[in-house]
Amino acid sequence: MRIENSSARLKEIIALQSALVSLEFELSGFMNEVVQRLENLTSATGAIVELADGDENYYAAVAGAASGFFGFRVKHEGSLAGLCLENREMLYCRDVSHDPRINIDACRKVGIASMIVVPLIRLGRTVGVLKVMSDKPNAFDETDIETLQLTGGLLGAALGQQIEVEERIQREAQLSRLAQTDSLTGLPNRNLFDDRLSQAIFRLDRLRRPLALMYIDIDYFKQINDTHGHLAGDSLLQEFTLRAKSVLRPSDTLARLGGDEFALIAENLHCAEDAKMIASKLNTVTRDAFKIEGQELNVSLSIGIAMTDNAKMDLKVLINQADIALYEVKKSGRNGFQLAASA
């Protein structure tokens, strides 16, 4: 219900403007706060923030009658929002049934009979539109238009700033993932694996059950690369990763350390037999040939295992044990696993 008293409405506008400056919500919370406040300032039965995404807008925040349409998408072409983005000016549709500028199918689906659309502009960039809607035609008057004119510019600036913050957070998260993830297989790389291993050792005091560290090599992988090419080798590594993950527990951490070298952390085990069972499962994933670029490639694994239940275990010692166990498997003919003698 719109605030009719002009003094109260002015106070609400000032409160909205203050909120836009001070709000530090994540993006969706910020936009939801905005659309809910605008319902009190206008004759709207619902309010929407639409953000541009290619040749479409999507409903990034919704309130009131539009609440069930979060994520809804509308093409720019043939829509009032698209025209608003293009012209960068406020537009008013008094009655959707008699306005050729609108997307009538989208309006009917959302329940829009009339609407005002305001461009959201940040540092010269149109980032989307604010749409206040009603389920009745001719619902808005000059007071509503004036209110949106007063708030639209500041809203665009504040929302645009919030979007920039969100985009920066996403970029930083992506860069962080890239720094910790193997680009070929999507597995943790050596940096992330070292961190996970340190955390696993730290948890030993609480879990009071041993963990196993396994070093895994694909036997004669260099020959595959030399004979069939690096693309075939890369495809083999990707397929092996998928097969290995299918037999491991969700709590296990599989990483690619480089080349054909993989490592696994298996926590919360009961005994050495548990570790051997996991290694045996890994060996089974290579029983069937890998079909790579129309060729069948047969490979096997060599796995060295080290175990500990000591939270004060020196990681270098544990890693060395696993490495020595792997060497013993290779020395004895490959295609198998070996538990470190000191484990």
N, C-alpha and C positions, 0 to 999 in steps of 0.2 A: 504494500500500500504506500503510495507516494506521500511524502511529507508536504502538506499544503501550506502550512504557516511559513511565510517567507523568511522570517527570522530564524526559525528552526532549520529550514532548508539551507540557509547560508551557513549556519553552524555546522551542519552535516557536511557541506562541501568543504569547509575549512578542515574539518576532521579527516575527510578523505584525503585531502592534499597533504596534511601532516602525516597521515598513515603511509602514503606513497613514498614520502621521504624517509620514514623511519623503519618501514617493514624490511626485515631481513629473512623472510621465509625462503624455503626452496621454491622454485619457480611455480609449481602447481599450486602450492599454498598461497603464494603471493597473488596469483591471478584469481583464485577462488575468493580471496578476501575482497578484491576489487569488484567482481561481478555481484557479490552479495550486497555490498554497500550501495551499488548503483540501483539495485532494486528499490531501495528506500528513497532514492532521489528522483526517480522518474515514474511514469505510469506503466513501466514494464512489468510483464508477468514472468519474464526470464531475461537472462543476460548471458552473453557468450563472448569469450576471447578466441578469435580465430588467428592462427599463425600460418604464415605462408610456407609452403613446402613444394617447391617445383611449380607445377601448373595447377596446384590445388591449395586450398586452405583446409586445415583440420581444427576441430573444436578442442582447444587446449585447456579451457576452463569453462564450466557451465554452472548456471544457478537457476533456481525456480523451475519454470515449465520446461527448460532445456536440460534439466539435470540428467536425464537418461540418455543423452546423446554425446557424452564425452568420447572424443576420438573420431566423431563423424567427419567425413570428408566431402568437400564440394569443389568442383572444377571452377577455376577463375572465370573461364569463358562462359558467358551467359548467366552470370550471377551478380548481384548488387555488391557483394564483397569484392569480387574481382574488379568491378568498375571503380570502386572506392580505392583499391590499391593502385589502380592505373592513374586515376585523376588526383589522388591524394587530397580528397575533400569529403566533408560530411555529406551523406546522402540520406534522404527520407523517402521511404515507400509507405504511402498511406494505406494502400490496399493491394495485397499481392495478386488478387484475382484480376486486377486491371492495370498491371505494371509490366511492360514488356522487358524491363531490365533485369528481372529476377529469375531465379531457377525455381519454377513453380513446384516441381516434384519434390525438391529438397525442403521447400517451405511447408508444403503439406505434410511431409513426413515428420518434421519437427513441431508442427502446429503453429506456424508463424502466419498471422494475418496482416500485421503491419510491423515496421521496424525502422530504426535509425542505425546507420552504420558510420563509424568514425575511424579514420585511419590512425594507426599507431606508428608514429615516426620517431626514430631515435638517431640523432646526429646525421640527419639527411637520409636515413635508410628507413623505408617503410617495412616494418617487421610483421605487420598483421593488421587486423581490424578489431574494434570493439563493436559488438552488435547488441543493442537492447531491443527486445521483441515483445509483442503482445499477441494474444490469441484473438484479439478484436481488431477490426479495421479502424483506421482513423483514431488510434488510441493516444497519439502523442500530440502535444500542443507546443506553443512557443516557449513555455516554461521549461519543458523537457529539452528542447533544442538548445536553449540558453544554458541549461545545466551541463549538457554534454560539451558545448563549446568551451565552457569554463574549465572543465576537467579533462577534456580530450588531450590537449597538448602535454600537460604534466603527466597524464597517465601514459602516453606514448613514450615519453622520456624515461619515466621510472620503469615501465615494463621492459623497454629496450635494454636498459641497464641491467635489469634482472636476467634477461635472456643472455646478454654478454657474459655475465657471471656464470650462468649455467653452462654455456658453451665452453668457457675457459676450464671449468671443472671437468667437463667431459673430455676435453683435449688432454688435460693433465693426466686424467685417469687412463686414457688411451696410451699416452706416452709411457706411463708407468707399466701398463700391461706389456707393451712392446719391449721394454727394458728387461722384463722378467719372463718373457715367453718366447719359446722357439718358434720362429716364423713358419717353418715347414710343417711341423706336427701340431702346433698349438699347445704343446706340453710345457711345463715349467722348464726354464733353462738352468744353467749351472748356478747362477746367482740366486734365483728363487729356491732352487733345490737346497743349496747350502743353508738358507734361512729356515726352510721347512725341517731340515735335519736337526738344526739347533733347537728349534721349538719342540721337536719330537723327543729329543734327549731331555729337555727341561720338564716335559710331561711325565717322565718315568717315575718321579717321586709320587705323583698323584695316581697314576694308573697301576703302578706296582706290577706290571707285566712287561715282559721283554719286547724289544723291537728288533726287526731284522733290516739290515742294509744290504741290498743286492746290487752288484755291478753286472750289467748284461751287455754282451756283444753279439752281433749277428755274424755268424761264422762266414769267413771268406767274402765279406761284403765288398772289399776292394776289387776282387775279381769280377763281381757283378758290375760294378761301375766301369771297370776297364773294358769288359766284353760288351755290355749292353748300353752303356752310356749313363751319364749322370741323371738324366730325366727318368730313366727306368729305376735307377737307385733311389731317387727321391720318392717315386711312386711306391716303391717297396717299403720305405721307411714309414710313409703315411699309412699304408695298409697294415703294416705290422702294429703301428700305434693303435689303430682301431681294434684289431684283434686282441691285443694285450689288454686294453681297457675293458673289453667285454668279459674277461675272466677275473679281473681284479675286484676287490671290494671298494665301495665308495670312499672308504677312509684311507686307502693306499695312495701314495704319491708316486707317480711314474714321471720321470723327467728324461729329457734328452740332453746329454752333456756335450755332444758334438759328434759328427760323423755317424757311425753306427753304435756309438756308446750311449747306453741308457742306464738309468739307476732307479731303484725302487726303495721306498721306505714303507715297511709294513709294521704297523704298531699293534699294541694290545694282543699280543700272541700269548699262548700258554706255554709252548715248548718249542724245541728245535723242529719237531715233526710238523708243526704248523708252517714254519718257514719253508720246509722241504715241499710241503703240499702246494704252496703258492708257486714255488719255482717249477714244480712239475706241471702245474696248470699253464704256466707261461710257455713251457716247452711244447705243450700240445697245440699251441696256436700256429706252429710252423709245420705241422704234419701234412696239411693240405698245401699243395703248390700255390704260389702267388701268381695270379694271372695278370701280367703286366704288359701292356701294349701288344696284346695278342700272343704273348709268350708265357710259358709256364716256368717259373723259377722256384727251385727247391732250395730251402735254406734251413739252418738249424741255429740253436742258441747255445752260448756258453755263459754260465751264471755263477758268480762267486758270492757267497753269503757270509756275512758277519752278524753276530747277535750280541746284544747287551741288555742288562736290566739295571745298569748302574748310571744314575743321573749325573755322576761326576766323571763319566767316561770321557777321555780325551778323543775328540772327533778325529784327529789325525790318526790315532791308533786304530779306531774302528774302520776308517776308510782304508787304511793300509791292510788290515785283515781281509776286507772284502776284495781288495785288489790282488792280494797274494792268492786267495782262494780262486779267483778268476784265472789267474796265471796257471794254477795247478790243473784246472779243467782243460785249458788250451794245450798244456804240455801232455796231457793224457789222451789227446785226440779230439777234443772239442765235443759238442753235442751232448751237454749234460750240465749238472750243477754240483758244486762242492761247498760244504760248510767249513768255514775256517777252523783249523785244528784247535785254536785257543778259545773258541766259542763254547 
